[in-house]
Amino acid sequence: MDIFGPLWENHPEKIEKNWCAVVSEEDTVLLPGDISWAMREEEAKADLDFLAALPGKKVLLRGNHDYWWSSVSRLRRRYADLQFLQNDALLVEDVVLCGCRGWLLPGEQTTKEDEKIYHREVERLRLSLSFAKALGKGQLIAMLHFPPLLAEQTNTAMMDVLQQAGVQTVVFGHVHGEANFAQVVEGTWQGMQLHLVSADYLRFAPKRIWTKERMD
């Protein structure tokens, strides 16, 4: 990642130091995609082992560059210390996690194929939310890789689905570089909390998005 600027120099060491400073074994850390540049699962092993060795429970979602991510059932068998979210939902610490990868939001810069993929991802989000509903009520957090709303937009199909399902919190990544951060909506949107958690945006430090005390 050093090719993206000096901020990324020694980023694994920064991640490990900042992570270990604030994450305990009882915490859960959400990692919404672009986990490894590897092309095959075997090549991603070093990165997955690195994450597995860090404190806390880790939930991974697939990003658009995670080409190594093929069979989620095989990943779940091989990495018992990691949890993988794909087309379903997970119950962790009384929180229901759902989500999908997402895609480029329809607009002037997208193609018909992009729009087809985007709407397919919307349906995958609906599927994930159906699994979430079956897990019961409680705090509902959605993980996406692509941002669900850009600053120039008032709403999107993805946001409609999230809002209708009662999702309270959304975490997403994909966006990198200081010049691009302002392009997405982050913070409170119609009562929903949107968190951009790209590594460089957070300066490689985990962001606390929820604690049980908030619900007690």
N, C-alpha and C positions, 0 to 999 in steps of 0.2 A: 504493500500500500504506500510505500515511500514515494512512489512516482506521483502521488497526488499532493505532494507538498511537504514541507518540513514538519508540520503538525503531526504527521503520521509516523515520523521517525521513532523507532523503538516502541511502537504502539502496543505490542503484546505485553511488554514490561509495565507500561502505564496501566493497561487494563487490569493486570494481576494485582498491582500495588493498590489501585483505587478500589477494586472489588474486595480484596481481603480486608481493607480498612473499614468497610461498612456492612458487609454481608456475613451473616451468621449461618450456621448449618440449618437453622429453623426457617430461614428466609427463602423466598422463591424469586427467581430472576427470569424475566421474559426476554427472549432473544428473537425479534421478529425478522429474521431472514438475512441472507448474504453472510452466512457463517464461514464459508471457506471458498477459496478460488479453485479448489480441486475439481477435476473433471470426473473422477471416479471415486467411489466410496473408499477404496483402499488408500487413495491419496489424501483423503480428508481425515484419516484416522488420527494423525498427530494433532490436528485442530480440535477434533472432538474429544480426544483424551485430555487436552489442555483444559477445555471447559469442564469436563467431568471431574477433574481434580480440584477445581475451585470450590469454595464453600457454598452451601445452599442447594436447593432444588432448582434445576434448570429446565425451562420449557422452550423448545425450539420450533420455529415456523420456517417454512421454505421461502427463500427469496428468489428473485429472477436470475441470480448468478450461481445458485446452488445446484449446479449440474450434476454433482456427485449424489444428490438425493434422489434415489430411484424407488426402492421398495421400503415403505414406511414400516411394514411389519418386520422386515429384516433388521432395520435400524433399531426397532424396539427390542428385538431379541438380543442384539449385539451390545447395546449400550443401556444397561439397566439403570445407570446413574443419570441418564438424560431422559426427558420426556419429549415426544414429538407430536405436534398438533397438525393434523391433516384431514380435512373433510369430516371432522368430528368435534367433540368438546371434551374438556377435562375438568374434574373437580379437584382443586388444590387449595388447601387452607380455607375452606368454606367459601371459596371464590370459584365461579364457573368461568372457564376460559373457552372462548370460541374464536373463529376467525378464518381468514383465507389469505392467499398471497395478494390478491388484487391485481390491478394493471394500470396502465396509463389512462388517465381520465379523459373521456371523449372531449374533443375540442378541435381547434383549427390545425393542430400539429399531428393529429392522429389519423391513421388510415382506417379503412373499413375493416381490415383484419384486426387492428387494435381494438376497435369497438366490439367486434365479435368476441374477442378474448375477454374484454372487460365485462360484458354481460354474462359470459360464462362464469366468471369469478363472482359476480353478484349472486348467481344461483348457488355456487358453492358456499357462499356466506349464509344463504338461507338454509342450506343443508346443515351446516355447522350449528346454526342457531336452533334447528329442530332437535339436534342432539343435546344442546345446552338446556332446552326446555325440559327434556326428559330427566335431566339431572336434578331438577328442583329449583326453587327460588333462592335468591341471594344476590350478592354483588356479582354483576355480569361485566366481564372485561373482554374486549375484542382485540385480537392481535391481527394486524395487517402488515404486509411489507410495504406496499405502495401507499402514499397518503390518500385518505378518502375525500379530501376537499382542498382545493387550491384557493388562494386569497382572492382571485378574480371571479370565483364562483359563489353563488348564493346557496346552492344545494346540489347533490348528486344522487344517483340511484343507490349507491352504496350507503350514503348517509341516511337516506329514507329507510332502508332496510334496518340499519342499526338503531335508528330512533324508534321505529315501530316495534322493535323487539325489546325496547327498554334497556339497551346497553348504556351503562353509565360512564365507562372509561374505554378509550381506544388508544392503543400504542402502535406506532408505525415508524418505519425508517426510510430507506432507499435514497433520501435526499442528502447530498453531501456538498460541502463547500460553502463558505460564508455568503457568497453571492446568491445562493439558491435557497437558503433557509427561509427568507421572507416570502417565498412563493407559496408556502403552505399555511393552512390555518392551524394554529396551535394555541392551546388554552381552552377557555370555556366557549362552547357553541351550543346555544339553545339548551343549556343545562347539562350537556355532555362534555366530559373532559377529554381533550385531544392532546396526546403527548408525542412529540417528535423525539425519538430516542436514537438517532444515528450516532455512531460512536464519536465522530468528530464534533457533532453539535453539543454533545455532553462532555466534551474533552475527556472521553474515555473513562468516565466515572458513572456508576449506576445511579439512576434517578428513582427516588422513592415515590411511587404513585398511589399506594394504598396501604393502610394498616388496619388491623382488626379493630383498633380502638375507635376508628372513625364510625364504626357501625354499632358500637356498644353504648 
